[in-house]
């Protein structure tokens, strides 16, 4: 996701493995939690035609 900023793709898949939390349990500070949500936002907004989110 970090290298995807500014790029786009026709189809984007976001996979959330079983047991994965959002934000990550190790994100403790407000800044770390915001960064977790920023990464998800960037991933979601890269899709041009189709976004597939699997939880």
C-alpha positions in Angstrom: 0.0 0.0 0.0 2.8 2.4 0.8 4.2 2.3 -2.7 0.7 2.5 -4.2 0.2 6.2 -3.3 -0.4 8.1 -6.5 -1.0 5.0 -8.5 -4.3 3.4 -9.7 -5.4 -0.1 -10.7 -8.4 -1.3 -12.6 -9.1 -3.8 -9.9 -8.0 -3.7 -6.2 -8.3 -6.6 -3.8 -8.1 -5.9 0.0 -7.8 -9.0 2.1 -8.3 -9.0 5.9 -7.2 -12.3 7.2 -9.2 -13.9 10.0 -8.2 -12.5 13.3 -6.7 -9.3 11.8 -7.8 -6.2 13.5 -8.3 -2.7 12.1 -6.5 -0.7 13.4 -3.7 -3.1 14.3 -3.5 -4.0 18.0 0.1 -2.7 18.1 -1.0 0.8 17.0 -1.1 2.5 20.4 -0.8 6.3 19.8 -3.3 8.5 18.0 -0.8 9.0 15.2 -0.3 5.3 14.7 -4.0 4.6 14.6 -4.5 7.4 12.1 -1.8 6.0 9.9 -3.5 2.6 10.0 -6.7 4.2 8.7 -4.8 6.3 6.1 -3.3 3.1 4.6 -6.7 1.6 4.3 -8.0 4.7 2.7 -5.2 4.8 0.2 -5.8 1.1 -0.7 -9.5 1.7 -1.2 -9.1 4.8 -3.4 -6.7 3.1 -5.8 -9.5 1.2 -7.6 -10.6 2.5 -10.9 -13.4 0.0 -11.7 -13.7 -2.6 -9.0 -12.9 -2.9 -5.4 -13.1 -6.3 -3.7 -12.8 -6.4 0.0 -12.6 -9.8 1.7 -12.9 -10.1 5.5 
